């Protein structure tokens, strides 16, 4: 991978949160998607990230928390 391409990848992932949250302009979104579609390193990174994050998110959202007793309202 060239130094220039590596710099583009680093910039992209430095702003990944904003991209995923929809806080970047449409033009930037298209540029990010175009880069990811043509960069095997970024594809591999995102697959690894998904593999690391997805099981944890599933555990968080499917875990049954003990229910706390509801306290009666004060009169």
DOLUM-464186 format. One record per residue: residue number from 1; x, y, z of N, C-alpha, C in turn; residue in one letter. Coordinates in nm, 4 decimals. Layout:
BEGIN
{pos:NUM; n_u:X; n_v:Y; n_w:Z; ca_u:X; ca_v:Y; ca_w:Z; c_u:X; c_v:Y; c_w:Z; code:A}
...
This chain:
BEGIN
{pos:1; n_u:0.0854; n_v:-0.1170; n_w:0.0000; ca_u:0.0000; ca_v:0.0000; ca_w:0.0000; c_u:0.0902; c_v:0.1236; c_w:0.0000; code:X}
{pos:2; n_u:0.0559; n_v:0.2193; n_w:-0.0830; ca_u:0.1360; ca_v:0.3414; ca_w:-0.0923; c_u:0.1131; c_v:0.4303; c_w:0.0300; code:X}
{pos:3; n_u:0.2076; n_v:0.5209; n_w:0.0528; ca_u:0.1947; ca_v:0.6140; ca_w:0.1653; c_u:0.0719; c_v:0.7030; c_w:0.1489; code:X}
{pos:4; n_u:0.0443; n_v:0.7424; n_w:0.0241; ca_u:-0.0715; ca_v:0.8290; ca_w:-0.0016; c_u:-0.2008; c_v:0.7544; c_w:0.0303; code:X}
{pos:5; n_u:-0.2090; n_v:0.6305; n_w:-0.0145; ca_u:-0.3301; ca_v:0.5508; ca_w:0.0120; c_u:-0.3446; c_v:0.5260; c_w:0.1622; code:X}
{pos:6; n_u:-0.2348; n_v:0.4977; n_w:0.2290; ca_u:-0.2372; ca_v:0.4761; ca_w:0.3738; c_u:-0.2894; c_v:0.6012; c_w:0.4454; code:X}
{pos:7; n_u:-0.2481; n_v:0.7190; n_w:0.3992; ca_u:-0.2939; ca_v:0.8446; ca_w:0.4592; c_u:-0.4447; c_v:0.8614; c_w:0.4405; code:X}
{pos:8; n_u:-0.4953; n_v:0.8246; n_w:0.3230; ca_u:-0.6393; ca_v:0.8339; ca_w:0.2971; c_u:-0.7143; c_v:0.7402; c_w:0.3913; code:X}
{pos:9; n_u:-0.6627; n_v:0.6190; n_w:0.4085; ca_u:-0.7261; ca_v:0.5216; ca_w:0.4988; c_u:-0.7277; c_v:0.5749; c_w:0.6422; code:X}
{pos:10; n_u:-0.6170; n_v:0.6309; n_w:0.6861; ca_u:-0.6086; ca_v:0.6852; ca_w:0.8229; c_u:-0.7082; c_v:0.7987; c_w:0.8427; code:X}
{pos:11; n_u:-0.7183; n_v:0.8875; n_w:0.7458; ca_u:-0.8152; ca_v:0.9974; ca_w:0.7547; c_u:-0.9573; c_v:0.9437; c_w:0.7612; code:X}
{pos:12; n_u:-0.9842; n_v:0.8449; n_w:0.6785; ca_u:-1.1174; ca_v:0.7867; ca_w:0.6735; c_u:-1.1549; c_v:0.7289; c_w:0.8096; code:X}
{pos:13; n_u:-1.0667; n_v:0.6519; n_w:0.8694; ca_u:-1.1004; ca_v:0.5879; ca_w:0.9959; c_u:-1.0925; c_v:0.6821; c_w:1.1145; code:X}
{pos:14; n_u:-1.0211; n_v:0.7912; n_w:1.1008; ca_u:-1.0203; ca_v:0.8924; ca_w:1.2062; c_u:-1.1583; c_v:0.9570; c_w:1.2180; code:X}
{pos:15; n_u:-1.2315; n_v:0.9588; n_w:1.1062; ca_u:-1.3645; ca_v:1.0207; ca_w:1.1031; c_u:-1.4758; c_v:0.9177; c_w:1.0889; code:X}
{pos:16; n_u:-1.4467; n_v:0.7930; n_w:1.1177; ca_u:-1.5446; ca_v:0.6859; ca_w:1.0987; c_u:-1.6697; c_v:0.7067; c_w:1.1835; code:X}
{pos:17; n_u:-1.6534; n_v:0.7510; n_w:1.3045; ca_u:-1.7679; ca_v:0.7734; ca_w:1.3928; c_u:-1.8648; c_v:0.8757; c_w:1.3332; code:X}
{pos:18; n_u:-1.8108; n_v:0.9853; n_w:1.2864; ca_u:-1.8953; ca_v:1.0895; ca_w:1.2254; c_u:-1.9663; c_v:1.0344; c_w:1.1020; code:X}
{pos:19; n_u:-1.8964; n_v:0.9540; n_w:1.0241; ca_u:-1.9558; ca_v:0.8929; ca_w:0.9045; c_u:-2.0710; c_v:0.8014; c_w:0.9444; code:X}
{pos:20; n_u:-2.0471; n_v:0.7140; n_w:1.0413; ca_u:-2.1502; ca_v:0.6191; ca_w:1.0839; c_u:-2.2691; c_v:0.6889; c_w:1.1479; code:X}
{pos:21; n_u:-2.2444; n_v:0.8014; n_w:1.2127; ca_u:-2.3524; ca_v:0.8783; ca_w:1.2760; c_u:-2.4252; c_v:0.9698; c_w:1.1783; code:X}
{pos:22; n_u:-2.3809; n_v:0.9738; n_w:1.0527; ca_u:-2.4453; ca_v:1.0589; ca_w:0.9533; c_u:-2.4141; c_v:1.2060; c_w:0.9723; code:X}
{pos:23; n_u:-2.2990; n_v:1.2357; n_w:1.0321; ca_u:-2.2624; ca_v:1.3753; ca_w:1.0585; c_u:-2.1650; c_v:1.4302; c_w:0.9554; code:X}
{pos:24; n_u:-2.1606; n_v:1.3709; n_w:0.8386; ca_u:-2.0757; ca_v:1.4226; ca_w:0.7312; c_u:-2.1624; c_v:1.4514; c_w:0.6097; code:X}
{pos:25; n_u:-2.1126; n_v:1.5368; n_w:0.5237; ca_u:-2.1897; ca_v:1.5758; ca_w:0.4056; c_u:-2.2036; c_v:1.4589; c_w:0.3087; code:X}
{pos:26; n_u:-2.3052; n_v:1.4668; n_w:0.2235; ca_u:-2.3314; ca_v:1.3592; ca_w:0.1268; c_u:-2.2119; c_v:1.3317; c_w:0.0373; code:X}
{pos:27; n_u:-2.1461; n_v:1.4368; n_w:-0.0051; ca_u:-2.0283; ca_v:1.4197; ca_w:-0.0918; c_u:-1.9228; c_v:1.3366; c_w:-0.0196; code:X}
{pos:28; n_u:-1.9022; n_v:1.3665; n_w:0.1076; ca_u:-1.8050; ca_v:1.2926; ca_w:0.1867; c_u:-1.8470; c_v:1.1473; c_w:0.2018; code:X}
{pos:29; n_u:-1.9753; n_v:1.1230; n_w:0.2221; ca_u:-2.0253; ca_v:0.9854; ca_w:0.2318; c_u:-1.9955; c_v:0.9082; c_w:0.1037; code:X}
{pos:30; n_u:-2.0186; n_v:0.9697; n_w:-0.0088; ca_u:-1.9907; ca_v:0.9030; ca_w:-0.1370; c_u:-1.8418; c_v:0.8745; c_w:-0.1514; code:X}
{pos:31; n_u:-1.7597; n_v:0.9684; n_w:-0.1103; ca_u:-1.6147; ca_v:0.9483; ca_w:-0.1185; c_u:-1.5699; c_v:0.8343; c_w:-0.0275; code:X}
{pos:32; n_u:-1.6249; n_v:0.8300; n_w:0.0916; ca_u:-1.5899; ca_v:0.7231; ca_w:0.1856; c_u:-1.6301; c_v:0.5888; c_w:0.1279; code:X}
{pos:33; n_u:-1.7534; n_v:0.5780; n_w:0.0792; ca_u:-1.8000; ca_v:0.4512; ca_w:0.0204; c_u:-1.7149; c_v:0.4103; c_w:-0.0986; code:X}
{pos:34; n_u:-1.6837; n_v:0.5053; n_w:-0.1846; ca_u:-1.6018; ca_v:0.4747; ca_w:-0.3027; c_u:-1.4646; c_v:0.4239; c_w:-0.2608; code:X}
{pos:35; n_u:-1.4064; n_v:0.4852; n_w:-0.1602; ca_u:-1.2752; ca_v:0.4411; ca_w:-0.1134; c_u:-1.2833; c_v:0.3000; c_w:-0.0558; code:X}
{pos:36; n_u:-1.3792; n_v:0.2773; n_w:0.0303; ca_u:-1.3918; ca_v:0.1472; ca_w:0.0952; c_u:-1.4129; c_v:0.0370; c_w:-0.0085; code:X}
{pos:37; n_u:-1.4925; n_v:0.0643; n_w:-0.1109; ca_u:-1.5206; ca_v:-0.0362; ca_w:-0.2130; c_u:-1.3981; c_v:-0.0745; c_w:-0.2946; code:X}
{pos:38; n_u:-1.2976; n_v:0.0118; n_w:-0.2959; ca_u:-1.1790; ca_v:-0.0160; ca_w:-0.3779; c_u:-1.0538; c_v:-0.0439; c_w:-0.2961; code:X}
{pos:39; n_u:-1.0665; n_v:-0.0528; n_w:-0.1640; ca_u:-0.9487; ca_v:-0.0688; ca_w:-0.0795; c_u:-0.9573; c_v:-0.1989; c_w:0.0013; code:X}
{pos:40; n_u:-0.8824; n_v:-0.2994; n_w:-0.0393; ca_u:-0.8855; ca_v:-0.4269; ca_w:0.0334; c_u:-0.8459; c_v:-0.4128; c_w:0.1802; code:X}
{pos:41; n_u:-0.7548; n_v:-0.3235; n_w:0.2116; ca_u:-0.7134; ca_v:-0.3042; ca_w:0.3514; c_u:-0.8285; c_v:-0.2513; c_w:0.4364; code:X}
{pos:42; n_u:-0.9039; n_v:-0.1575; n_w:0.3817; ca_u:-1.0174; ca_v:-0.1023; ca_w:0.4560; c_u:-1.1281; c_v:-0.2062; c_w:0.4713; code:X}
{pos:43; n_u:-1.1507; n_v:-0.2844; n_w:0.3677; ca_u:-1.2512; ca_v:-0.3910; ca_w:0.3758; c_u:-1.2128; c_v:-0.4887; c_w:0.4867; code:X}
{pos:44; n_u:-1.0866; n_v:-0.5286; n_w:0.4909; ca_u:-1.0395; ca_v:-0.6216; ca_w:0.5940; c_u:-1.0539; c_v:-0.5595; c_w:0.7334; code:X}
{pos:45; n_u:-1.0190; n_v:-0.4322; n_w:0.7456; ca_u:-1.0307; ca_v:-0.3638; ca_w:0.8751; c_u:-1.1758; c_v:-0.3605; c_w:0.9208; code:X}
{pos:46; n_u:-1.2669; n_v:-0.3235; n_w:0.8312; ca_u:-1.4086; ca_v:-0.3142; ca_w:0.8678; c_u:-1.4669; c_v:-0.4502; c_w:0.9031; code:X}
{pos:47; n_u:-1.4256; n_v:-0.5543; n_w:0.8322; ca_u:-1.4727; ca_v:-0.6889; ca_w:0.8664; c_u:-1.4247; c_v:-0.7282; c_w:1.0055; code:X}
{pos:48; n_u:-1.2999; n_v:-0.6979; n_w:1.0357; ca_u:-1.2471; ca_v:-0.7276; ca_w:1.1687; c_u:-1.3194; c_v:-0.6488; c_w:1.2761; code:X}
{pos:49; n_u:-1.3464; n_v:-0.5224; n_w:1.2476; ca_u:-1.4180; ca_v:-0.4372; ca_w:1.3429; c_u:-1.5585; c_v:-0.4908; c_w:1.3667; code:X}
{pos:50; n_u:-1.6255; n_v:-0.5278; n_w:1.2594; ca_u:-1.7606; ca_v:-0.5831; ca_w:1.2714; c_u:-1.7577; c_v:-0.7122; c_w:1.3535; code:X}
{pos:51; n_u:-1.6589; n_v:-0.7960; n_w:1.3292; ca_u:-1.6474; ca_v:-0.9204; ca_w:1.4031; c_u:-1.6219; c_v:-0.8988; c_w:1.5513; code:X}
{pos:52; n_u:-1.5528; n_v:-0.7920; n_w:1.5842; ca_u:-1.5229; ca_v:-0.7629; ca_w:1.7243; c_u:-1.6395; c_v:-0.6947; c_w:1.7951; code:X}
{pos:53; n_u:-1.7102; n_v:-0.6096; n_w:1.7243; ca_u:-1.8146; ca_v:-0.5276; ca_w:1.7861; c_u:-1.9507; c_v:-0.5971; c_w:1.7887; code:X}
{pos:54; n_u:-1.9869; n_v:-0.6648; n_w:1.6819; ca_u:-2.1210; ca_v:-0.7225; ca_w:1.6701; c_u:-2.1573; c_v:-0.8155; c_w:1.7860; code:X}
{pos:55; n_u:-2.0718; n_v:-0.9091; n_w:1.8248; ca_u:-2.1104; ca_v:-0.9963; ca_w:1.9367; c_u:-2.1317; c_v:-0.9197; c_w:2.0675; code:X}
{pos:56; n_u:-2.0527; n_v:-0.8177; n_w:2.0891; ca_u:-2.0678; ca_v:-0.7391; ca_w:2.2120; c_u:-2.1989; c_v:-0.6610; c_w:2.2116; code:X}
{pos:57; n_u:-2.2333; n_v:-0.6045; n_w:2.0962; ca_u:-2.3600; ca_v:-0.5317; ca_w:2.0874; c_u:-2.4781; c_v:-0.6252; c_w:2.1076; code:X}
{pos:58; n_u:-2.4708; n_v:-0.7427; n_w:2.0465; ca_u:-2.5788; ca_v:-0.8396; ca_w:2.0656; c_u:-2.5932; c_v:-0.8742; c_w:2.2134; code:X}
{pos:59; n_u:-2.4827; n_v:-0.8940; n_w:2.2816; ca_u:-2.4876; ca_v:-0.9275; ca_w:2.4237; c_u:-2.5499; c_v:-0.8152; c_w:2.5049; code:X}
{pos:60; n_u:-2.5151; n_v:-0.6918; n_w:2.4712; ca_u:-2.5698; ca_v:-0.5770; ca_w:2.5440; c_u:-2.7198; c_v:-0.5655; c_w:2.5227; code:X}
{pos:61; n_u:-2.7646; n_v:-0.5794; n_w:2.3969; ca_u:-2.9049; ca_v:-0.5555; ca_w:2.3660; c_u:-2.9947; c_v:-0.6750; c_w:2.3919; code:X}
{pos:62; n_u:-2.9373; n_v:-0.7922; n_w:2.4124; ca_u:-3.0221; ca_v:-0.9087; ca_w:2.4377; c_u:-3.0143; c_v:-0.9559; c_w:2.5814; code:X}
{pos:63; n_u:-2.9241; n_v:-0.8988; n_w:2.6578; ca_u:-2.9110; ca_v:-0.9390; ca_w:2.7985; c_u:-3.0362; c_v:-0.8988; c_w:2.8743; code:X}
{pos:64; n_u:-3.0819; n_v:-0.9895; n_w:2.9555; ca_u:-3.1972; ca_v:-0.9576; ca_w:3.0389; c_u:-3.1464; c_v:-0.9073; c_w:3.1725; code:X}
{pos:65; n_u:-3.1759; n_v:-0.7857; n_w:3.2011; ca_u:-3.1358; ca_v:-0.7266; ca_w:3.3270; c_u:-3.2399; c_v:-0.7597; c_w:3.4331; code:X}
{pos:66; n_u:-3.1961; n_v:-0.7827; n_w:3.5563; ca_u:-3.2938; ca_v:-0.8062; ca_w:3.6630; c_u:-3.3837; c_v:-0.6836; c_w:3.6774; code:X}
{pos:67; n_u:-3.5080; n_v:-0.7085; n_w:3.6909; ca_u:-3.6017; ca_v:-0.5973; ca_w:3.7077; c_u:-3.5962; c_v:-0.5484; c_w:3.8505; code:X}
{pos:68; n_u:-3.5946; n_v:-0.4185; n_w:3.8634; ca_u:-3.5960; ca_v:-0.3594; ca_w:3.9980; c_u:-3.7408; c_v:-0.3476; c_w:4.0444; code:X}
{pos:69; n_u:-3.7627; n_v:-0.3688; n_w:4.1714; ca_u:-3.9003; ca_v:-0.3533; ca_w:4.2208; c_u:-3.9448; c_v:-0.2077; c_w:4.2049; code:X}
{pos:70; n_u:-4.0680; n_v:-0.1901; n_w:4.1712; ca_u:-4.1241; ca_v:-0.0559; ca_w:4.1556; c_u:-4.1653; c_v:-0.0075; c_w:4.2939; code:X}
{pos:71; n_u:-4.1152; n_v:0.1072; n_w:4.3292; ca_u:-4.1466; ca_v:0.1656; ca_w:4.4597; c_u:-4.2843; c_v:0.2330; c_w:4.4518; code:X}
{pos:72; n_u:-4.3662; n_v:0.2152; n_w:4.5548; ca_u:-4.4961; ca_v:0.2825; ca_w:4.5539; c_u:-4.4776; c_v:0.4352; c_w:4.5581; code:X}
{pos:73; n_u:-4.5684; n_v:0.5035; n_w:4.4961; ca_u:-4.5622; ca_v:0.6505; ca_w:4.4937; c_u:-4.5877; c_v:0.7046; c_w:4.6336; code:X}
{pos:74; n_u:-4.5164; n_v:0.8108; n_w:4.6671; ca_u:-4.5357; ca_v:0.8747; ca_w:4.7980; c_u:-4.6666; c_v:0.9500; c_w:4.7979; code:X}
{pos:75; n_u:-4.7387; n_v:0.9413; n_w:4.9087; ca_u:-4.8688; ca_v:1.0116; ca_w:4.9183; c_u:-4.8517; c_v:1.1528; c_w:4.9596; code:X}
